[in-house]
Amino acid sequence: MSVGEIILISIDLAAAVLVAAWFTGLYFGIKGLVKPERRSAEYLVEYEITEKGLDRTVTDIPFEQMRRTSRYGYELSARFYTCENSSKTVVCLHGHNSCFASQLKYLTLFLSLGYNVFIPDHRRSGLSGGDTVTFGAYEKYDVLDWITELRAKRPADSIALFGESMGAATAVMVAAEIPDAVFLIDYCGYANFEGLLTRYTENEAIRKAVMPSIRYICGRFFGFDVDECDALEAIARVKCPILIMHSKTDKTVAYRNALMLKEAAPQAELHTFEDSIHARSITKYPEEYRDTVSGFVLKAEAAYSERGKQNV
């Protein structure tokens, strides 16, 4: 064997090792996201109280525990909070590796606006089953099926959508399939799976170069298509009023995601918080947050009422 052949073989082996290391590292990185260590509901409630200022008395508000089986075979859990004599329901969707607990800080806000509040636990979260978190790919169908059940249970109720982080992206995807929703509020949500990568790099070329590997690993090993996690595509199809809220200093889901969503849906309102970390704006700016949501909801309800008159 010549020196040249030895060099070529060595190069091939080095390249193979690098490729194997790349895919192995990426596989375990993705696995940590789609199969995170589950945190109990009790832990998450205490986390919301100690870290996000949740009023403990909110946990005493009565609710109806609801359960159903997902179309994918695992059990789902949800909480339904009723507002007396209300025929309006807002579906509140939590973020990655959380549960209903993260939505309790919005509970009194929506109840004060006259809404029943429905909070499902996504798959592999809270009291729900499921093997993986799929960033909206399967979660959106679970939510759509919950809404079908809600409408059968309460046919007079209108439906609105609110989501935080992964729940926000999921809410966008759900709203695209519900033409008669009252409103959609996207709080610190990502545009798509590539948008999540802005946490690691602002370089668009690098993000796009990485996506084929991520797409392959998610499909081959974790059973979902990252193209099914596309809030950016979905928001262009949403018919109801949209409010996008995000902090400029969010490091978990970069502010760039809000700008991408706004560009895709120019009619949406965009409210920017200047300085709060991911999903903490309601904690740092409680009055601003509540005033923004309340004002938007009142306008959205007026638009919904007008649409109803036009359809008579």
ChimeraX commands (.cxc) that place a marker at each C-alpha (Angstrom):
marker #1 position 0.00,0.00,0.00 radius 0.5
marker #1 position 1.37,3.33,-1.05 radius 0.5
marker #1 position 1.76,6.36,1.17 radius 0.5
marker #1 position -0.91,8.12,-0.88 radius 0.5
marker #1 position -3.41,5.30,-0.30 radius 0.5
marker #1 position -2.69,5.31,3.43 radius 0.5
marker #1 position -3.31,9.06,3.54 radius 0.5
marker #1 position -6.62,8.70,1.69 radius 0.5
marker #1 position -7.78,5.91,3.99 radius 0.5
marker #1 position -6.81,7.97,7.02 radius 0.5
marker #1 position -8.78,10.94,5.69 radius 0.5
marker #1 position -11.81,8.72,5.04 radius 0.5
marker #1 position -11.62,7.27,8.56 radius 0.5
marker #1 position -11.26,10.71,10.12 radius 0.5
marker #1 position -14.25,11.96,8.14 radius 0.5
marker #1 position -16.30,8.93,9.21 radius 0.5
marker #1 position -15.38,9.53,12.85 radius 0.5
marker #1 position -16.36,13.20,12.58 radius 0.5
marker #1 position -19.70,12.35,10.95 radius 0.5
marker #1 position -20.42,9.71,13.60 radius 0.5
marker #1 position -19.51,12.13,16.38 radius 0.5
marker #1 position -21.71,14.82,14.83 radius 0.5
marker #1 position -24.79,12.61,14.58 radius 0.5
marker #1 position -24.20,11.06,18.00 radius 0.5
marker #1 position -23.91,14.44,19.66 radius 0.5
marker #1 position -26.95,15.77,17.81 radius 0.5
marker #1 position -28.96,12.65,18.63 radius 0.5
marker #1 position -28.39,12.97,22.36 radius 0.5
marker #1 position -29.00,16.70,22.25 radius 0.5
marker #1 position -32.37,16.18,20.59 radius 0.5
marker #1 position -33.18,13.28,22.88 radius 0.5
marker #1 position -32.74,15.60,25.85 radius 0.5
marker #1 position -35.37,17.89,24.36 radius 0.5
marker #1 position -37.94,15.34,23.22 radius 0.5
marker #1 position -37.53,13.01,26.21 radius 0.5
marker #1 position -36.73,15.36,29.10 radius 0.5
marker #1 position -36.86,14.17,32.66 radius 0.5
marker #1 position -40.48,14.64,33.65 radius 0.5
marker #1 position -41.15,17.16,36.40 radius 0.5
marker #1 position -44.10,16.47,38.67 radius 0.5
marker #1 position -47.11,18.77,38.80 radius 0.5
marker #1 position -46.41,19.37,42.49 radius 0.5
marker #1 position -42.87,20.48,41.75 radius 0.5
marker #1 position -44.01,22.76,38.92 radius 0.5
marker #1 position -46.70,24.40,41.05 radius 0.5
marker #1 position -44.10,25.24,43.70 radius 0.5
marker #1 position -41.74,26.45,40.98 radius 0.5
marker #1 position -44.38,28.84,39.68 radius 0.5
marker #1 position -44.98,30.13,43.21 radius 0.5
marker #1 position -41.34,30.62,44.18 radius 0.5
marker #1 position -39.85,31.63,40.82 radius 0.5
marker #1 position -42.70,33.37,39.00 radius 0.5
marker #1 position -44.71,34.90,41.80 radius 0.5
marker #1 position -47.85,32.78,41.45 radius 0.5
marker #1 position -50.33,33.57,44.21 radius 0.5
marker #1 position -50.73,30.30,46.11 radius 0.5
marker #1 position -54.43,30.96,46.65 radius 0.5
marker #1 position -54.98,30.43,42.92 radius 0.5
marker #1 position -54.35,26.72,43.50 radius 0.5
marker #1 position -57.52,26.63,45.61 radius 0.5
marker #1 position -59.80,27.69,42.73 radius 0.5
marker #1 position -62.09,24.73,41.98 radius 0.5
marker #1 position -61.92,22.99,38.61 radius 0.5
marker #1 position -63.25,19.99,36.74 radius 0.5
marker #1 position -60.67,17.30,36.01 radius 0.5
marker #1 position -61.11,16.00,32.47 radius 0.5
marker #1 position -59.53,12.98,30.83 radius 0.5
marker #1 position -59.60,11.42,27.40 radius 0.5
marker #1 position -57.58,9.07,25.23 radius 0.5
marker #1 position -55.50,10.66,22.50 radius 0.5
marker #1 position -55.99,9.53,18.92 radius 0.5
marker #1 position -52.42,8.24,19.32 radius 0.5
marker #1 position -53.33,5.93,22.20 radius 0.5
marker #1 position -51.99,7.63,25.34 radius 0.5
marker #1 position -54.07,9.18,28.11 radius 0.5
marker #1 position -54.58,12.93,28.30 radius 0.5
marker #1 position -55.46,15.11,31.27 radius 0.5
marker #1 position -56.89,18.63,31.48 radius 0.5
marker #1 position -58.41,21.13,33.91 radius 0.5
marker #1 position -61.54,23.13,33.23 radius 0.5
marker #1 position -62.19,26.26,35.28 radius 0.5
marker #1 position -65.65,27.77,34.93 radius 0.5
marker #1 position -66.61,31.42,35.07 radius 0.5
marker #1 position -70.18,31.81,36.24 radius 0.5
marker #1 position -72.74,32.16,33.43 radius 0.5
marker #1 position -70.01,32.38,30.80 radius 0.5
marker #1 position -70.32,31.08,27.26 radius 0.5
marker #1 position -66.71,31.94,26.40 radius 0.5
marker #1 position -63.80,29.52,26.81 radius 0.5
marker #1 position -60.11,30.22,26.37 radius 0.5
marker #1 position -57.77,27.27,25.83 radius 0.5
marker #1 position -54.44,27.95,27.58 radius 0.5
marker #1 position -51.45,25.91,26.40 radius 0.5
marker #1 position -48.26,25.42,28.41 radius 0.5
marker #1 position -44.68,25.22,27.25 radius 0.5
marker #1 position -41.99,22.58,26.97 radius 0.5
marker #1 position -41.60,20.15,29.91 radius 0.5
marker #1 position -44.19,21.96,31.97 radius 0.5
marker #1 position -47.88,21.34,32.69 radius 0.5
marker #1 position -51.07,23.12,33.73 radius 0.5
marker #1 position -49.09,24.77,36.54 radius 0.5
marker #1 position -47.47,27.31,34.23 radius 0.5
marker #1 position -50.88,28.55,33.10 radius 0.5
marker #1 position -52.24,29.23,36.57 radius 0.5
marker #1 position -50.64,32.69,36.59 radius 0.5
marker #1 position -52.99,33.67,33.76 radius 0.5
marker #1 position -56.06,32.09,35.33 radius 0.5
marker #1 position -57.41,35.08,37.26 radius 0.5
marker #1 position -56.77,37.37,34.28 radius 0.5
marker #1 position -58.98,35.35,31.95 radius 0.5
marker #1 position -61.59,34.65,34.61 radius 0.5
marker #1 position -61.82,38.40,35.23 radius 0.5
marker #1 position -62.45,38.87,31.50 radius 0.5
marker #1 position -65.40,36.48,31.74 radius 0.5
marker #1 position -63.78,33.38,30.27 radius 0.5
marker #1 position -63.94,29.77,31.26 radius 0.5
marker #1 position -60.36,28.49,31.23 radius 0.5
marker #1 position -59.38,25.11,29.81 radius 0.5
marker #1 position -55.81,23.95,30.50 radius 0.5
marker #1 position -54.68,20.62,29.03 radius 0.5
marker #1 position -51.47,18.82,29.93 radius 0.5
marker #1 position -49.61,18.13,26.69 radius 0.5
marker #1 position -48.20,14.68,25.97 radius 0.5
marker #1 position -45.35,13.62,28.27 radius 0.5
marker #1 position -46.35,16.43,30.62 radius 0.5
marker #1 position -48.23,16.69,33.91 radius 0.5
marker #1 position -50.76,13.90,34.21 radius 0.5
marker #1 position -50.79,13.06,30.48 radius 0.5
marker #1 position -49.08,10.11,28.86 radius 0.5
marker #1 position -47.03,9.95,25.70 radius 0.5
marker #1 position -43.43,8.99,25.05 radius 0.5
marker #1 position -42.01,12.19,23.55 radius 0.5
marker #1 position -42.47,15.94,23.34 radius 0.5
marker #1 position -42.95,16.82,19.66 radius 0.5
marker #1 position -43.00,20.64,19.77 radius 0.5
marker #1 position -46.53,20.85,18.39 radius 0.5
marker #1 position -46.38,18.11,15.77 radius 0.5
marker #1 position -48.70,15.79,17.74 radius 0.5
marker #1 position -49.72,18.23,20.47 radius 0.5
marker #1 position -51.78,20.30,18.04 radius 0.5
marker #1 position -53.95,17.32,17.18 radius 0.5
marker #1 position -54.51,16.52,20.84 radius 0.5
marker #1 position -55.66,20.11,21.39 radius 0.5
marker #1 position -57.93,20.02,18.34 radius 0.5
marker #1 position -59.53,16.84,19.67 radius 0.5
marker #1 position -59.97,18.47,23.10 radius 0.5
marker #1 position -61.73,21.39,21.41 radius 0.5
marker #1 position -64.04,19.00,19.57 radius 0.5
marker #1 position -64.93,17.48,22.95 radius 0.5
marker #1 position -65.42,20.90,24.53 radius 0.5
marker #1 position -67.76,21.94,21.74 radius 0.5
marker #1 position -69.79,18.77,22.17 radius 0.5
marker #1 position -69.93,19.39,25.93 radius 0.5
marker #1 position -70.61,23.14,25.68 radius 0.5
marker #1 position -71.97,23.87,22.18 radius 0.5
marker #1 position -72.83,27.49,23.00 radius 0.5
marker #1 position -69.27,28.40,23.98 radius 0.5
marker #1 position -66.98,30.42,21.75 radius 0.5
marker #1 position -63.34,29.32,21.68 radius 0.5
marker #1 position -60.21,31.47,22.05 radius 0.5
marker #1 position -56.56,30.44,22.24 radius 0.5
marker #1 position -53.62,31.48,24.40 radius 0.5
marker #1 position -50.21,29.84,24.49 radius 0.5
marker #1 position -46.84,30.28,26.14 radius 0.5
marker #1 position -43.59,29.22,24.43 radius 0.5
marker #1 position -44.15,25.76,22.89 radius 0.5
marker #1 position -47.80,26.22,23.81 radius 0.5
marker #1 position -47.83,29.47,21.82 radius 0.5
marker #1 position -46.51,27.76,18.69 radius 0.5
marker #1 position -49.05,24.98,19.20 radius 0.5
marker #1 position -51.85,27.53,19.67 radius 0.5
marker #1 position -50.95,29.13,16.34 radius 0.5
marker #1 position -51.10,25.77,14.59 radius 0.5
marker #1 position -54.47,25.02,16.23 radius 0.5
marker #1 position -55.90,28.45,15.40 radius 0.5
marker #1 position -55.07,27.90,11.73 radius 0.5
marker #1 position -57.57,25.01,11.79 radius 0.5
marker #1 position -60.34,26.90,13.65 radius 0.5
marker #1 position -61.73,29.68,11.47 radius 0.5
marker #1 position -64.24,30.82,14.13 radius 0.5
marker #1 position -61.83,31.36,17.04 radius 0.5
marker #1 position -62.36,34.62,18.94 radius 0.5
marker #1 position -58.66,35.41,19.27 radius 0.5
marker #1 position -55.15,34.02,19.37 radius 0.5
marker #1 position -52.47,35.19,21.81 radius 0.5
marker #1 position -48.94,34.00,21.11 radius 0.5
marker #1 position -46.67,34.69,24.08 radius 0.5
marker #1 position -42.93,34.05,23.59 radius 0.5
marker #1 position -43.55,31.38,20.97 radius 0.5
marker #1 position -41.18,30.13,18.28 radius 0.5
marker #1 position -41.79,30.42,14.56 radius 0.5
marker #1 position -40.70,26.89,13.64 radius 0.5
marker #1 position -38.03,24.36,14.58 radius 0.5
marker #1 position -35.37,26.38,12.85 radius 0.5
marker #1 position -36.52,29.39,14.86 radius 0.5
marker #1 position -35.68,27.48,18.02 radius 0.5
marker #1 position -32.08,27.31,16.84 radius 0.5
marker #1 position -31.75,31.10,17.07 radius 0.5
marker #1 position -31.09,30.39,20.74 radius 0.5
marker #1 position -27.77,28.90,19.67 radius 0.5
marker #1 position -26.84,30.90,16.57 radius 0.5
marker #1 position -28.08,33.97,14.72 radius 0.5
marker #1 position -26.40,32.69,11.56 radius 0.5
marker #1 position -29.20,31.65,9.21 radius 0.5
marker #1 position -26.88,29.66,6.96 radius 0.5
marker #1 position -25.74,27.50,9.88 radius 0.5
marker #1 position -29.32,26.94,11.04 radius 0.5
marker #1 position -30.40,25.83,7.58 radius 0.5
marker #1 position -27.35,23.57,7.26 radius 0.5
marker #1 position -28.18,21.81,10.53 radius 0.5
marker #1 position -31.88,21.30,9.81 radius 0.5
marker #1 position -31.58,18.25,7.49 radius 0.5
marker #1 position -29.74,16.34,10.22 radius 0.5
marker #1 position -32.31,17.36,12.82 radius 0.5
marker #1 position -35.14,16.45,10.47 radius 0.5
marker #1 position -33.63,13.00,9.89 radius 0.5
marker #1 position -33.01,12.25,13.57 radius 0.5
marker #1 position -36.46,13.41,14.69 radius 0.5
marker #1 position -38.16,11.36,12.01 radius 0.5
marker #1 position -35.98,8.26,12.24 radius 0.5
marker #1 position -35.59,7.94,16.01 radius 0.5
marker #1 position -38.35,10.00,17.62 radius 0.5
marker #1 position -41.23,9.54,15.22 radius 0.5
marker #1 position -42.22,13.05,14.25 radius 0.5
marker #1 position -41.70,15.43,11.37 radius 0.5
marker #1 position -40.20,18.79,12.35 radius 0.5
marker #1 position -42.06,20.35,9.42 radius 0.5
marker #1 position -45.23,19.65,11.42 radius 0.5
marker #1 position -43.99,22.17,14.03 radius 0.5
marker #1 position -44.35,25.16,11.72 radius 0.5
marker #1 position -46.16,28.06,13.37 radius 0.5
marker #1 position -44.72,30.42,10.76 radius 0.5
marker #1 position -46.62,28.69,7.98 radius 0.5
marker #1 position -49.73,28.32,10.12 radius 0.5
marker #1 position -50.03,31.93,11.30 radius 0.5
marker #1 position -50.57,33.11,7.72 radius 0.5
marker #1 position -53.77,31.03,7.70 radius 0.5
marker #1 position -55.20,32.29,11.01 radius 0.5
marker #1 position -58.46,34.21,10.52 radius 0.5
marker #1 position -59.02,35.64,14.00 radius 0.5
marker #1 position -57.30,38.65,15.63 radius 0.5
marker #1 position -53.74,37.85,16.75 radius 0.5
marker #1 position -51.63,39.29,19.54 radius 0.5
marker #1 position -47.92,38.42,19.59 radius 0.5
marker #1 position -46.08,39.21,22.83 radius 0.5
marker #1 position -42.35,38.74,23.33 radius 0.5
marker #1 position -39.42,40.16,25.27 radius 0.5
marker #1 position -36.41,41.59,23.45 radius 0.5
marker #1 position -34.09,39.92,25.96 radius 0.5
marker #1 position -35.60,36.43,25.73 radius 0.5
marker #1 position -32.66,34.02,25.39 radius 0.5
marker #1 position -34.68,30.80,25.31 radius 0.5
marker #1 position -36.84,31.69,22.32 radius 0.5
marker #1 position -35.14,34.63,20.63 radius 0.5
marker #1 position -37.12,37.79,19.89 radius 0.5
marker #1 position -36.37,37.21,16.22 radius 0.5
marker #1 position -39.17,34.60,16.27 radius 0.5
marker #1 position -41.76,37.27,17.09 radius 0.5
marker #1 position -40.56,39.40,14.18 radius 0.5
marker #1 position -40.78,36.42,11.83 radius 0.5
marker #1 position -44.35,35.71,12.94 radius 0.5
marker #1 position -45.33,39.37,12.60 radius 0.5
marker #1 position -43.89,39.45,9.09 radius 0.5
marker #1 position -45.94,36.39,8.14 radius 0.5
marker #1 position -49.11,37.92,9.66 radius 0.5
marker #1 position -48.86,41.70,9.18 radius 0.5
marker #1 position -52.34,42.21,10.64 radius 0.5
marker #1 position -51.22,40.83,14.02 radius 0.5
marker #1 position -50.55,43.15,16.94 radius 0.5
marker #1 position -47.01,42.92,18.33 radius 0.5
marker #1 position -46.34,43.97,21.91 radius 0.5
marker #1 position -42.72,44.02,23.01 radius 0.5
marker #1 position -41.47,43.84,26.59 radius 0.5
marker #1 position -38.10,45.50,26.88 radius 0.5
marker #1 position -36.33,43.44,29.52 radius 0.5
marker #1 position -37.60,40.14,30.88 radius 0.5
marker #1 position -36.39,36.59,30.54 radius 0.5
marker #1 position -38.38,33.83,28.89 radius 0.5
marker #1 position -42.03,33.63,30.02 radius 0.5
marker #1 position -41.49,36.13,32.86 radius 0.5
marker #1 position -43.02,39.31,31.44 radius 0.5
marker #1 position -46.21,38.89,33.44 radius 0.5
marker #1 position -44.03,38.64,36.55 radius 0.5
marker #1 position -41.85,41.67,35.81 radius 0.5
marker #1 position -44.50,43.85,34.15 radius 0.5
marker #1 position -47.83,42.61,35.62 radius 0.5
marker #1 position -49.88,45.75,34.91 radius 0.5
marker #1 position -48.52,46.19,31.39 radius 0.5
marker #1 position -49.13,42.53,30.65 radius 0.5
marker #1 position -52.68,42.52,31.96 radius 0.5
marker #1 position -53.58,45.82,30.29 radius 0.5
marker #1 position -52.20,44.60,26.96 radius 0.5
marker #1 position -54.14,41.34,27.08 radius 0.5
marker #1 position -57.34,42.95,28.36 radius 0.5
marker #1 position -57.32,45.68,25.72 radius 0.5
marker #1 position -56.66,43.20,22.94 radius 0.5
marker #1 position -59.38,40.79,24.12 radius 0.5
marker #1 position -62.00,43.56,24.19 radius 0.5
marker #1 position -61.13,44.55,20.61 radius 0.5
marker #1 position -61.11,40.91,19.48 radius 0.5
marker #1 position -64.52,40.31,21.04 radius 0.5
marker #1 position -65.94,43.33,19.25 radius 0.5
marker #1 position -64.56,42.00,15.96 radius 0.5
marker #1 position -65.99,38.55,16.72 radius 0.5
marker #1 position -69.42,40.05,17.39 radius 0.5
marker #1 position -69.26,41.97,14.14 radius 0.5
marker #1 position -68.34,38.80,12.23 radius 0.5
marker #1 position -71.35,37.11,13.79 radius 0.5
marker #1 position -73.67,39.85,12.59 radius 0.5
marker #1 position -72.29,39.60,9.07 radius 0.5
marker #1 position -72.88,35.85,9.01 radius 0.5
marker #1 position -76.54,36.13,10.07 radius 0.5
marker link #1:1,2 radius 0.2
marker link #1:2,3 radius 0.2
marker link #1:3,4 radius 0.2
marker link #1:4,5 radius 0.2
marker link #1:5,6 radius 0.2
marker link #1:6,7 radius 0.2
marker link #1:7,8 radius 0.2
marker link #1:8,9 radius 0.2
marker link #1:9,10 radius 0.2
marker link #1:10,11 radius 0.2
marker link #1:11,12 radius 0.2
marker link #1:12,13 radius 0.2
marker link #1:13,14 radius 0.2
marker link #1:14,15 radius 0.2
marker link #1:15,16 radius 0.2
marker link #1:16,17 radius 0.2
marker link #1:17,18 radius 0.2
marker link #1:18,19 radius 0.2
marker link #1:19,20 radius 0.2
marker link #1:20,21 radius 0.2
marker link #1:21,22 radius 0.2
marker link #1:22,23 radius 0.2
marker link #1:23,24 radius 0.2
marker link #1:24,25 radius 0.2
marker link #1:25,26 radius 0.2
marker link #1:26,27 radius 0.2
marker link #1:27,28 radius 0.2
marker link #1:28,29 radius 0.2
marker link #1:29,30 radius 0.2
marker link #1:30,31 radius 0.2
marker link #1:31,32 radius 0.2
marker link #1:32,33 radius 0.2
marker link #1:33,34 radius 0.2
marker link #1:34,35 radius 0.2
marker link #1:35,36 radius 0.2
marker link #1:36,37 radius 0.2
marker link #1:37,38 radius 0.2
marker link #1:38,39 radius 0.2
marker link #1:39,40 radius 0.2
marker link #1:40,41 radius 0.2
marker link #1:41,42 radius 0.2
marker link #1:42,43 radius 0.2
marker link #1:43,44 radius 0.2
marker link #1:44,45 radius 0.2
marker link #1:45,46 radius 0.2
marker link #1:46,47 radius 0.2
marker link #1:47,48 radius 0.2
marker link #1:48,49 radius 0.2
marker link #1:49,50 radius 0.2
marker link #1:50,51 radius 0.2
marker link #1:51,52 radius 0.2
marker link #1:52,53 radius 0.2
marker link #1:53,54 radius 0.2
marker link #1:54,55 radius 0.2
marker link #1:55,56 radius 0.2
marker link #1:56,57 radius 0.2
marker link #1:57,58 radius 0.2
marker link #1:58,59 radius 0.2
marker link #1:59,60 radius 0.2
marker link #1:60,61 radius 0.2
marker link #1:61,62 radius 0.2
marker link #1:62,63 radius 0.2
marker link #1:63,64 radius 0.2
marker link #1:64,65 radius 0.2
marker link #1:65,66 radius 0.2
marker link #1:66,67 radius 0.2
marker link #1:67,68 radius 0.2
marker link #1:68,69 radius 0.2
marker link #1:69,70 radius 0.2
marker link #1:70,71 radius 0.2
marker link #1:71,72 radius 0.2
marker link #1:72,73 radius 0.2
marker link #1:73,74 radius 0.2
marker link #1:74,75 radius 0.2
marker link #1:75,76 radius 0.2
marker link #1:76,77 radius 0.2
marker link #1:77,78 radius 0.2
marker link #1:78,79 radius 0.2
marker link #1:79,80 radius 0.2
marker link #1:80,81 radius 0.2
marker link #1:81,82 radius 0.2
marker link #1:82,83 radius 0.2
marker link #1:83,84 radius 0.2
marker link #1:84,85 radius 0.2
marker link #1:85,86 radius 0.2
marker link #1:86,87 radius 0.2
marker link #1:87,88 radius 0.2
marker link #1:88,89 radius 0.2
marker link #1:89,90 radius 0.2
marker link #1:90,91 radius 0.2
marker link #1:91,92 radius 0.2
marker link #1:92,93 radius 0.2
marker link #1:93,94 radius 0.2
marker link #1:94,95 radius 0.2
marker link #1:95,96 radius 0.2
marker link #1:96,97 radius 0.2
marker link #1:97,98 radius 0.2
marker link #1:98,99 radius 0.2
marker link #1:99,100 radius 0.2
marker link #1:100,101 radius 0.2
marker link #1:101,102 radius 0.2
marker link #1:102,103 radius 0.2
marker link #1:103,104 radius 0.2
marker link #1:104,105 radius 0.2
marker link #1:105,106 radius 0.2
marker link #1:106,107 radius 0.2
marker link #1:107,108 radius 0.2
marker link #1:108,109 radius 0.2
marker link #1:109,110 radius 0.2
marker link #1:110,111 radius 0.2
marker link #1:111,112 radius 0.2
marker link #1:112,113 radius 0.2
marker link #1:113,114 radius 0.2
marker link #1:114,115 radius 0.2
marker link #1:115,116 radius 0.2
marker link #1:116,117 radius 0.2
marker link #1:117,118 radius 0.2
marker link #1:118,119 radius 0.2
marker link #1:119,120 radius 0.2
marker link #1:120,121 radius 0.2
marker link #1:121,122 radius 0.2
marker link #1:122,123 radius 0.2
marker link #1:123,124 radius 0.2
marker link #1:124,125 radius 0.2
marker link #1:125,126 radius 0.2
marker link #1:126,127 radius 0.2
marker link #1:127,128 radius 0.2
marker link #1:128,129 radius 0.2
marker link #1:129,130 radius 0.2
marker link #1:130,131 radius 0.2
marker link #1:131,132 radius 0.2
marker link #1:132,133 radius 0.2
marker link #1:133,134 radius 0.2
marker link #1:134,135 radius 0.2
marker link #1:135,136 radius 0.2
marker link #1:136,137 radius 0.2
marker link #1:137,138 radius 0.2
marker link #1:138,139 radius 0.2
marker link #1:139,140 radius 0.2
marker link #1:140,141 radius 0.2
marker link #1:141,142 radius 0.2
marker link #1:142,143 radius 0.2
marker link #1:143,144 radius 0.2
marker link #1:144,145 radius 0.2
marker link #1:145,146 radius 0.2
marker link #1:146,147 radius 0.2
marker link #1:147,148 radius 0.2
marker link #1:148,149 radius 0.2
marker link #1:149,150 radius 0.2
marker link #1:150,151 radius 0.2
marker link #1:151,152 radius 0.2
marker link #1:152,153 radius 0.2
marker link #1:153,154 radius 0.2
marker link #1:154,155 radius 0.2
marker link #1:155,156 radius 0.2
marker link #1:156,157 radius 0.2
marker link #1:157,158 radius 0.2
marker link #1:158,159 radius 0.2
marker link #1:159,160 radius 0.2
marker link #1:160,161 radius 0.2
marker link #1:161,162 radius 0.2
marker link #1:162,163 radius 0.2
marker link #1:163,164 radius 0.2
marker link #1:164,165 radius 0.2
marker link #1:165,166 radius 0.2
marker link #1:166,167 radius 0.2
marker link #1:167,168 radius 0.2
marker link #1:168,169 radius 0.2
marker link #1:169,170 radius 0.2
marker link #1:170,171 radius 0.2
marker link #1:171,172 radius 0.2
marker link #1:172,173 radius 0.2
marker link #1:173,174 radius 0.2
marker link #1:174,175 radius 0.2
marker link #1:175,176 radius 0.2
marker link #1:176,177 radius 0.2
marker link #1:177,178 radius 0.2
marker link #1:178,179 radius 0.2
marker link #1:179,180 radius 0.2
marker link #1:180,181 radius 0.2
marker link #1:181,182 radius 0.2
marker link #1:182,183 radius 0.2
marker link #1:183,184 radius 0.2
marker link #1:184,185 radius 0.2
marker link #1:185,186 radius 0.2
marker link #1:186,187 radius 0.2
marker link #1:187,188 radius 0.2
marker link #1:188,189 radius 0.2
marker link #1:189,190 radius 0.2
marker link #1:190,191 radius 0.2
marker link #1:191,192 radius 0.2
marker link #1:192,193 radius 0.2
marker link #1:193,194 radius 0.2
marker link #1:194,195 radius 0.2
marker link #1:195,196 radius 0.2
marker link #1:196,197 radius 0.2
marker link #1:197,198 radius 0.2
marker link #1:198,199 radius 0.2
marker link #1:199,200 radius 0.2
marker link #1:200,201 radius 0.2
marker link #1:201,202 radius 0.2
marker link #1:202,203 radius 0.2
marker link #1:203,204 radius 0.2
marker link #1:204,205 radius 0.2
marker link #1:205,206 radius 0.2
marker link #1:206,207 radius 0.2
marker link #1:207,208 radius 0.2
marker link #1:208,209 radius 0.2
marker link #1:209,210 radius 0.2
marker link #1:210,211 radius 0.2
marker link #1:211,212 radius 0.2
marker link #1:212,213 radius 0.2
marker link #1:213,214 radius 0.2
marker link #1:214,215 radius 0.2
marker link #1:215,216 radius 0.2
marker link #1:216,217 radius 0.2
marker link #1:217,218 radius 0.2
marker link #1:218,219 radius 0.2
marker link #1:219,220 radius 0.2
marker link #1:220,221 radius 0.2
marker link #1:221,222 radius 0.2
marker link #1:222,223 radius 0.2
marker link #1:223,224 radius 0.2
marker link #1:224,225 radius 0.2
marker link #1:225,226 radius 0.2
marker link #1:226,227 radius 0.2
marker link #1:227,228 radius 0.2
marker link #1:228,229 radius 0.2
marker link #1:229,230 radius 0.2
marker link #1:230,231 radius 0.2
marker link #1:231,232 radius 0.2
marker link #1:232,233 radius 0.2
marker link #1:233,234 radius 0.2
marker link #1:234,235 radius 0.2
marker link #1:235,236 radius 0.2
marker link #1:236,237 radius 0.2
marker link #1:237,238 radius 0.2
marker link #1:238,239 radius 0.2
marker link #1:239,240 radius 0.2
marker link #1:240,241 radius 0.2
marker link #1:241,242 radius 0.2
marker link #1:242,243 radius 0.2
marker link #1:243,244 radius 0.2
marker link #1:244,245 radius 0.2
marker link #1:245,246 radius 0.2
marker link #1:246,247 radius 0.2
marker link #1:247,248 radius 0.2
marker link #1:248,249 radius 0.2
marker link #1:249,250 radius 0.2
marker link #1:250,251 radius 0.2
marker link #1:251,252 radius 0.2
marker link #1:252,253 radius 0.2
marker link #1:253,254 radius 0.2
marker link #1:254,255 radius 0.2
marker link #1:255,256 radius 0.2
marker link #1:256,257 radius 0.2
marker link #1:257,258 radius 0.2
marker link #1:258,259 radius 0.2
marker link #1:259,260 radius 0.2
marker link #1:260,261 radius 0.2
marker link #1:261,262 radius 0.2
marker link #1:262,263 radius 0.2
marker link #1:263,264 radius 0.2
marker link #1:264,265 radius 0.2
marker link #1:265,266 radius 0.2
marker link #1:266,267 radius 0.2
marker link #1:267,268 radius 0.2
marker link #1:268,269 radius 0.2
marker link #1:269,270 radius 0.2
marker link #1:270,271 radius 0.2
marker link #1:271,272 radius 0.2
marker link #1:272,273 radius 0.2
marker link #1:273,274 radius 0.2
marker link #1:274,275 radius 0.2
marker link #1:275,276 radius 0.2
marker link #1:276,277 radius 0.2
marker link #1:277,278 radius 0.2
marker link #1:278,279 radius 0.2
marker link #1:279,280 radius 0.2
marker link #1:280,281 radius 0.2
marker link #1:281,282 radius 0.2
marker link #1:282,283 radius 0.2
marker link #1:283,284 radius 0.2
marker link #1:284,285 radius 0.2
marker link #1:285,286 radius 0.2
marker link #1:286,287 radius 0.2
marker link #1:287,288 radius 0.2
marker link #1:288,289 radius 0.2
marker link #1:289,290 radius 0.2
marker link #1:290,291 radius 0.2
marker link #1:291,292 radius 0.2
marker link #1:292,293 radius 0.2
marker link #1:293,294 radius 0.2
marker link #1:294,295 radius 0.2
marker link #1:295,296 radius 0.2
marker link #1:296,297 radius 0.2
marker link #1:297,298 radius 0.2
marker link #1:298,299 radius 0.2
marker link #1:299,300 radius 0.2
marker link #1:300,301 radius 0.2
marker link #1:301,302 radius 0.2
marker link #1:302,303 radius 0.2
marker link #1:303,304 radius 0.2
marker link #1:304,305 radius 0.2
marker link #1:305,306 radius 0.2
marker link #1:306,307 radius 0.2
marker link #1:307,308 radius 0.2
marker link #1:308,309 radius 0.2
marker link #1:309,310 radius 0.2
marker link #1:310,311 radius 0.2
marker link #1:311,312 radius 0.2
view
